[in-house]
């Protein structure tokens, strides 16, 4: 018999989505509201020559929505983990494929 920790998998996934969502959301807030700009402005002969402000705001809005979606998924996983059992006991199965036969 082997023990599989089920709830821990949901918590781990929620932590990963939450951390990534927080980083992306913070970057989106910086790009849209706090004056962040593309790196192309550093190397262009004139600012906003390669990337227009409209394109940059569209990209920043995507970052905001994507970060918020990751955070919402993390929150949903944390709520769903309440209904999962802590551990699961099952019989160990031998793999069908053995690399060293």
Residue pairs with C-beta under 8 A, 6 or more apart in sequence:
1 89
1 90
1 91
1 92
2 89
2 90
2 91
2 92
3 87
3 88
3 89
4 87
4 88
4 89
4 90
5 86
5 87
6 84
6 85
6 86
6 87
6 88
7 81
7 84
7 85
7 86
7 87
10 77
10 78
10 80
10 81
10 84
11 77
11 78
11 81
13 74
13 77
14 73
14 74
14 75
14 77
14 78
14 81
15 74
17 70
17 71
17 73
17 74
17 77
18 70
18 71
18 74
18 75
20 70
21 66
21 67
21 68
21 69
21 70
21 71
21 72
21 73
21 74
22 67
22 71
23 67
24 63
24 66
24 67
24 70
25 63
25 64
25 67
25 68
25 70
25 71
26 67
27 36
27 63
27 67
28 60
28 61
28 62
28 63
28 64
28 66
28 67
29 64
30 36
31 37
31 56
31 59
31 60
31 63
32 57
32 60
32 61
32 63
32 64
36 60
37 47
37 56
38 50
38 51
38 56
40 49
40 50
40 51
41 47
41 48
41 50
41 51
44 50
48 56
